[in-house]
């Protein structure tokens, strides 16, 4: 059914979503200095009052080896972010933790970009930019003085039109919109060839891609995955290592149109996040492209996203960055627990309760019985997978005398220190 995914999301939203959206949350103020969501004024403050933020596109976030102190674990969360400021033909980035730099200008020569779109970077400081208007890929390197020009690829190749890039498996993956194909380049810009699609699969007006390699750092899904956004942002196609099509979803199967997907990202657990640039929504999918959550707002912020474009995620800590039309947001991966319910049954010949609920993210879950206002733990904290979960609880004297069953879920990332999602199920008189 074409709208099955959208209907699932609607049911999830109706089945216990609170006023606060917790699948993604803002970091604590001490971590962001209050700048977890910035607009045009804050951007001018960082970039200079004469600067402008014009048609933001791709994002890349990385922990550079050159800026990592192995003896200081506290610096692991501080990343270098590269953002495409497309209409001005420049890359905005932070060369250090407290600086903001700009590289490039609009044009066709060295150090210039024309309508650039996607960007990718690796821990060695190698950066690749889809210089779409110039029909080339530009390779940059992060040096002590900032970004430096390394060279280009694709110039003069008939029909070449790069729109997005991803780093995975030790190479840059380049999505070519004109030819509907994917090329691979080394970190130094050497063309390694075209990646073959199997069984007659095609890419139609492709727009974005992401690649997950189980051999890479901070990938725990165990499977290779390459996700392409095509049909001008209306379709998702998921391919395996051999280029075989594994799943395909249209936008109207996942959420209510109108909408348009842009740049997808993949997280630690092989899940995907996409931004809808039309209605300002974030969509989270499991590794088989089944919906986990659809967010119109984040945390306790009632403001919707303003035409979000590029996304970047640092998989190690679940840090998510969102480029908006006139600003951006910095989020931590949280979790949400929905549709909690219990029913009575028999388990291994013993009277028990079947506890069922839905998690939007793999989480640390514990269960308590509230007896006369006191919470008694009846199930130790344990990691539970995403999606529909069910487990049995012995129907003992503690539960029989309880007023409520209390389920608590914490994220498995950094946000576990600041977020606990709690759901209560009244039990008084039921058992």
C-alpha positions in Angstrom: 0.0 0.0 0.0 1.5 3.3 -1.1 0.7 5.2 2.1 1.4 2.4 4.6 4.6 4.1 5.9 2.8 7.4 6.4 -0.1 5.7 8.2 2.4 4.0 10.5 3.9 7.3 11.4 0.5 8.9 12.0 -0.4 6.0 14.4 2.9 6.4 16.2 2.4 10.1 16.7 -1.1 9.4 18.1 0.1 6.7 20.4 1.8 8.5 23.1 3.9 11.3 21.6 4.4 14.1 24.1 4.7 17.8 23.6 8.4 17.3 23.6 10.0 15.5 20.7 12.9 13.5 22.0 14.2 11.3 19.0 16.6 14.2 18.6 17.3 16.8 21.3 19.4 19.9 21.8 22.7 19.4 23.6 23.1 21.1 27.0 23.9 24.8 27.0 27.3 24.3 28.5 28.2 22.3 25.4 26.9 24.8 22.8 27.1 28.1 24.7 23.5 28.6 23.8 24.0 28.3 20.0 22.3 25.0 19.3 20.0 26.7 16.8 21.3 29.7 14.9 19.6 32.1 12.5 20.7 34.9 10.1 21.8 37.3 12.9 24.0 34.7 14.6 25.5 33.7 11.3 26.4 37.4 10.6 27.9 37.5 14.1 30.2 34.5 13.2 30.9 35.4 9.6 31.0 39.2 9.7 28.1 41.6 9.3 28.8 42.0 5.6 28.6 38.3 5.0 25.5 36.4 3.7 24.3 32.8 3.8 22.9 32.2 0.4 21.4 28.9 -0.6 23.1 26.5 1.8 23.5 23.0 0.5 25.7 20.0 1.6 27.3 19.5 5.0 30.2 17.3 6.2 31.3 16.8 9.8 34.5 15.1 10.9 37.0 14.7 13.7 40.3 15.6 12.1 43.3 13.5 13.2 45.4 16.6 13.2 43.2 18.3 15.8 42.7 15.2 18.0 44.6 15.0 21.3 44.7 11.3 22.2 45.3 12.2 25.8 42.2 14.4 26.1 39.0 12.5 25.7 37.1 15.7 26.3 38.0 17.0 22.9 36.5 14.1 21.0 33.1 15.8 20.6 34.6 18.9 18.9 34.3 18.5 15.2 35.2 20.4 12.0 32.1 21.2 10.0 32.3 22.1 6.3 29.2 23.8 4.8 28.5 24.7 1.2 27.3 28.3 0.7 26.2 27.6 -2.8 25.1 31.0 -4.3 28.4 32.6 -3.1 30.5 29.8 -4.3 32.2 29.2 -1.0 32.8 26.7 1.7 32.2 27.9 5.3 34.1 25.9 8.0 35.7 26.1 11.4 39.5 25.8 11.2 39.6 25.6 15.0 37.1 25.2 17.8 36.6 29.0 18.1 37.0 30.3 14.5 35.0 30.4 11.4 36.6 30.5 8.0 35.5 30.9 4.4 37.1 29.5 1.3 36.4 30.2 -2.3 34.3 32.6 -4.4 31.9 32.4 -7.3 33.6 31.6 -10.6 35.1 29.0 -12.8 38.8 29.0 -12.0 41.1 27.8 -9.2 39.7 28.5 -5.8 36.2 29.2 -7.3 32.9 27.3 -7.4 29.7 27.6 -9.4 26.5 26.4 -7.8 28.3 23.7 -5.6 26.0 21.2 -3.9 27.4 18.2 -2.0 30.5 17.9 0.1 32.3 15.1 1.9 35.4 14.9 4.1 37.5 12.4 6.0 39.6 12.3 9.2 42.8 13.0 7.2 41.5 16.4 6.2 40.7 15.5 2.5 37.7 17.3 1.3 35.7 16.8 -2.0 33.1 19.2 -3.3 30.6 18.7 -6.0 31.2 21.8 -8.1 28.1 21.2 -10.0 27.9 24.4 -12.2 31.5 23.8 -13.3 30.8 20.1 -13.9 33.8 18.9 -11.8 34.7 17.6 -8.4 37.1 19.9 -6.5 39.5 18.3 -4.0 40.7 20.4 -1.1 43.0 19.6 1.9 42.8 21.0 5.4 46.2 22.3 6.4 47.5 24.4 9.2 46.4 27.6 7.5 43.0 26.2 6.6 41.6 24.8 3.4 43.9 24.5 0.4 43.3 23.8 -3.2 44.5 20.3 -4.3 43.0 19.8 -7.8 39.9 18.8 -9.8 38.5 15.8 -11.5 35.9 15.4 -14.3 36.6 18.6 -16.1 36.1 18.1 -19.8 34.4 14.7 -19.3 31.3 14.8 -21.5 28.0 14.8 -19.6 29.6 14.9 -16.1 27.5 16.6 -13.5 28.3 15.8 -9.9 25.6 16.7 -7.3 26.7 14.9 -4.1 29.6 13.1 -2.5 30.1 10.6 0.3 33.2 9.1 2.0 33.1 5.4 2.7 35.4 2.4 2.5 38.4 4.6 2.0 37.2 6.4 -1.2 35.0 9.3 -2.2 31.7 8.3 -3.9 30.4 10.8 -6.4 26.8 10.9 -7.7 26.5 12.1 -11.3 23.1 13.5 -12.2 23.5 13.7 -15.9 24.5 10.1 -16.5 22.6 8.6 -13.6 25.6 6.8 -12.2 28.1 6.7 -9.3 31.9 7.2 -9.7 34.6 6.5 -7.1 37.7 8.6 -6.4 40.7 8.2 -4.1 41.3 10.7 -1.4 43.8 12.3 -3.7 41.3 12.7 -6.6 42.3 9.7 -8.7 39.4 8.3 -10.7 38.9 4.6 -9.6 36.0 3.9 -12.0 32.3 3.7 -12.2 30.3 1.7 -9.6 28.1 -0.8 -11.4 24.4 -1.1 -10.7 23.0 -4.6 -11.1 19.8 -6.1 -12.6 19.0 -3.1 -14.7 18.6 -0.7 -11.8 18.6 3.0 -12.8 19.1 6.4 -11.2 16.7 9.0 -12.5 17.5 12.7 -11.7 19.5 11.7 -8.6 20.1 14.2 -5.9 21.9 12.8 -2.9 23.6 9.7 -1.5 25.2 8.2 1.5 27.4 5.1 2.0 27.8 2.8 5.0 30.7 0.4 5.2 30.7 -2.2 8.1 34.5 -2.1 7.9 34.6 1.7 8.6 34.9 3.2 12.1 31.6 3.8 13.9 29.4 1.5 11.8 27.7 -1.2 13.8 25.0 -2.2 11.3 27.0 -5.1 9.9 25.9 -4.5 6.4 27.0 -2.4 3.5 24.4 0.1 2.4 24.3 2.7 -0.3 21.2 5.0 -0.3 20.4 7.2 -3.3 17.8 10.0 -3.4 16.5 10.3 -7.0 13.5 11.4 -9.1 14.3 14.9 -8.0 13.9 14.1 -4.3 10.8 11.9 -4.6 12.3 8.4 -4.3 14.8 6.5 -2.2 16.7 3.5 -3.5 18.8 1.2 -1.3 21.6 -0.9 -2.8 23.8 -3.7 -1.5 27.6 -4.1 -2.0 27.0 -5.7 -5.4 24.8 -2.9 -6.7 21.6 -4.9 -6.3 18.5 -2.9 -5.4 17.3 -4.0 -2.0 14.5 -1.5 -1.2 12.8 1.4 -2.9 10.4 3.9 -1.3 8.5 6.8 -2.8 8.1 10.0 -0.7 4.4 9.6 -0.5 4.8 6.1 1.0 6.8 7.6 3.9 5.1 10.9 4.7 2.3 13.2 3.4 3.3 15.2 0.3 4.3 17.7 -0.8 7.9 17.2 0.1 11.4 16.8 -1.3 14.3 14.8 0.1 17.8 16.2 -0.3 21.0 14.8 1.3 20.7 11.5 3.3 22.9 10.5 6.2 23.4 7.1 7.9 24.1 6.6 11.6 26.0 4.2 13.9 23.2 1.6 13.6 22.7 1.7 9.9 19.6 4.0 10.2 19.0 6.9 7.8 18.0 10.5 8.4 16.6 12.8 5.7 15.4 16.3 5.6 12.3 17.4 3.7 13.2 20.8 2.3 9.6 21.7 1.4 7.7 21.4 4.7 10.7 21.4 7.1 10.5 17.8 8.5 13.1 15.3 9.5 12.5 11.7 8.6 14.2 8.8 10.4 14.2 5.3 8.8 15.5 1.9 9.8 18.1 0.0 7.7 15.2 -1.4 5.5 13.7 2.1 4.9 10.8 1.5 7.3 9.7 4.7 9.2 10.9 5.2 12.8 9.9 8.8 13.3 8.8 12.0 11.4 9.6 15.2 13.2 8.2 18.6 12.5 9.8 20.1 15.6 12.7 19.1 17.8 13.0 18.9 21.6 10.8 21.5 23.2 11.4 24.0 20.4 8.1 24.8 18.6 9.8 26.4 15.6 9.7 24.2 12.5 12.9 23.8 10.4 13.2 26.5 7.8 13.6 24.6 4.5 16.4 22.3 5.7 18.9 21.2 3.2 22.2 19.5 4.1 22.6 17.1 6.9 25.8 15.8 8.6 26.2 13.2 11.3 29.2 12.1 13.4 28.3 8.5 14.0 30.5 8.0 17.0 28.4 10.2 19.3 25.2 10.7 17.3 25.8 14.4 16.6 23.5 15.6 13.9 23.9 19.0 12.1 21.1 20.5 9.9 21.6 23.3 7.4 18.5 25.6 7.2 17.7 28.2 4.7 19.0 31.0 7.0 20.7 29.2 9.8 21.2 25.7 11.2 20.7 23.4 14.1 22.9 21.2 16.2 21.3 18.1 17.7 22.1 15.0 19.7 20.5 11.6 19.0 17.9 10.9 21.7 15.1 8.4 21.7 11.3 8.1 22.1 9.2 5.4 23.6 5.6 5.1 22.3 2.5 3.0 22.4 3.4 1.3 25.8 0.8 -1.3 26.8 0.6 -4.5 28.9 -1.5 -7.6 28.6 -1.9 -10.7 30.8 -0.7 -14.1 29.7 1.2 -17.2 30.5 5.0 -17.5 30.0 6.7 -20.9 30.6 3.7 -22.0 32.6 3.8 -18.9 34.8 1.4 -16.0 35.0 3.1 -13.0 33.4 2.6 -9.6 31.8 3.5 -9.0 28.2 5.0 -5.5 27.9 4.9 -3.9 24.4 6.1 -0.6 23.1 7.9 1.1 20.2 11.4 2.7 20.2 12.5 5.2 17.7 16.2 4.4 18.5 18.1 1.5 20.1 17.9 2.4 23.8 18.7 1.5 27.3 15.4 0.4 28.8 14.5 -0.4 32.4 11.1 -1.2 34.1 9.8 -0.2 37.5 6.7 -0.9 39.6 5.4 2.1 41.5 4.0 1.0 44.8 2.6 3.7 47.1 4.8 6.3 45.4 8.0 4.3 45.5 9.6 3.0 42.3 10.8 -0.6 42.6 12.9 -1.9 39.7 11.6 -5.1 38.3 13.7 -5.2 35.1 17.3 -4.1 35.0 18.4 -1.6 32.4 19.1 -3.4 29.2 19.8 -2.4 25.6 16.8 -2.8 23.4 16.6 -2.5 19.6 14.6 0.0 17.6 11.0 -0.6 16.5 8.4 -2.8 18.1 9.6 -4.4 21.3 8.0 -7.0 23.6 9.1 -8.8 26.7 7.6 -10.7 29.5 7.5 -9.8 33.2 6.5 -12.3 35.9 3.3 -11.4 37.5 4.6 -11.4 41.1 3.3 -9.8 44.3 5.2 -6.6 43.6 3.4 -6.0 40.3 0.0 -7.2 41.8 0.4 -4.5 44.4 1.6 -1.8 42.1 -0.3 1.4 41.1 1.6 1.9 37.9 4.2 0.3 35.7 7.0 2.7 34.7 9.1 2.3 31.6 12.2 4.3 31.2 14.4 4.6 28.1 17.7 6.4 27.6 19.7 6.9 24.4 22.9 4.9 23.9 24.8 8.0 22.8 25.9 11.1 24.7 22.3 12.2 25.3 21.9 9.4 27.8 23.4 11.8 30.4 20.6 14.4 29.8 17.6 12.5 28.6 15.3 9.8 30.1 12.0 9.2 28.4 9.4 7.9 30.9 6.1 6.3 30.2 3.6 5.1 32.8 0.9 2.4 32.5 -1.8 2.4 35.3 -2.1 -1.0 36.9 -4.3 -0.3 40.0 -7.1 -2.8 40.2 -6.2 -4.6 36.9 -4.3 -7.5 38.3 
